[in-house]
């Protein structure tokens, strides 16, 4: 009788759980065949012949069906360890993709303002602490989880089936965010095209007569709103589609679809440019900025000698530091799991997490110098304090900073560089968001979609482009802000909390640590002491505390109508409702005691570990 190497059979589990399931089924059929063969005797010959024939029939039927479903993805390379899903072509492509995903628009248009607002250099203290106790532990947990399971954010939760709805929530959040995030990229593309003229259309000849704030208001009304956004007075006035923005949105989706047409094999090449070019631009803007009059005042306001340590006693400072870390690292969006799921099994995900998180936070600090050096020059030109020209979010990226660049010699060049940087920053994050959706669909329907990566990506981009058209109407900016507030805030905190509790409590923190050690090697007890403290206690407490900070959205002085707030809560409910639905469904469908129902894969995981060892 032929002996089968169980290590070879079950080892596939760690490369792909679907492949492992098929191998396991094959093993069951082989076992059934052998039992029928050795059970043959004279008395039961006829019965065993029937069993034997049926066993062979079903075995080969399964193999035929399995061969159909296991047609190799044309985008999977011969050198890939995971022959079912493929791997990154190189470690560099993965790292650049992760850095590009983590480093986004918020690093440029939100962190510098928060640092200035909350005491300058003093803000780095709570920011660094929150990185250590919340950001890095969650980032490490999520990327390790995806790499170990080699599955997207839905299928990874087969490890804790009662929480599989968390994966649905992550995919829905990525879908909503992809809709409005590409609209922001479309704004950047429009401003980029508008920069190819001199003078720049948002240049203001004389602001001293009316005052800086009035000048900003006039400029926003005449350029950013009437020409670019054509913003209506409220969300109640939707108006027609702004077609120049719709065309820019279409171009943005074409760029995303083309980069992701072959999945990570094509996007991994694109990130060589999109992940590195923003650093080139930030360096150029910093060098140009520090040579301008007034730059020192801007840097002093940002992170210089005027730092206010007394701000550290304000709870809002710590809340904003935790929020900025959480959202800046793109935790609980599902993108970290999707990108890391294409890693080779023995990749050092711990080292990768340290590098990406430190690079992300370092980029935020570095971007602040480039931004505030030029804002300091702008304040010098207008003879105003830096505090009156500093802004955050949309106002900084599309109003204050473009106007500051318009005051420089060769202003179109600086404007073009700045908006190309914004486009590339947005595209990197968008790549991962679409990868989440495509990966979830392909993992859910491997027989149908595994070899159709390009078709899936194209279909997703077309659907999301159509869903994004309301965001390029005259009330589009209100829709963008609404989705950002209700889909990129409270939902992510809930998903992140359930993620850390599900893995540390239901799945088992010690079991999860053993899984990680299978990939990165054994570590000392002292090494894991910090991560256990964060995963079991510190990080969950910070997430619960952050859940109490939600406020209703506004856009400037414009309040949202009641139906808009209600619609926002409906988006929140639609994203979160799948968590209790799947929890109830999994418990109802499962058999056995409640532990088996809650953590079904735990037992199977232990069986496979025993066989391999």
Buried (B, 14 or more C-beta within 10 A) or exposed (E): EEEEEEEEBBBBBBBBBBBBBBBBEBBEBBEBBEEBEEEBEEEEEEEBEEBBEEBBEEBEEBBEEBEEBBEEBEBBEEEBBBBBBBBBBEEEBBBBBBBBBBBBBBBBBBBBBBBBBBBBBBBBBBBBBBBBBBBBBBBBBBBBBBBBBBBBBBBBBBBBBBBBBBBBBBBBBBBBBBBBBBBBBBBBBBBBBBBEEEEBBBBBEEBEEEEBEEBBBEBBEEBBBEBBBBBBEBBEEBEEBBEBBBBBBBBBBEBBBBBBBBBBBBBBBBBEEBBEBBBBBBEBBBEBBBEBEBBBBBBBBBBBEBBBEEBBEBEEBBBBBBBBBBBBBBBBBBBBBBBBBBBBBEBBBBEBBBBBBEBBBEBBBBBBBBBBBBBBBBBBBBEBEBEBBBBBBBBBBBBBBBBBBBBBEEBBBBBBBBBBBBBBBBBBBBBBBBBBBBBBBBBEEBEEBBBBBBEBBBBBBEEBBEBBBBBBBBBBBBBBBBBBBBBBBBBBBBBBBBBBBBBBEBBBBEBBBEBBEBBBEEEEEEEBEBBBEBBBEBBBEBBEBBEEBEEEBEBEEBBBEEEBBEBBEEBBEBBBBBBEEBBEBBEEEBEEEEEEBBBBBBEBBEEBBEEBE
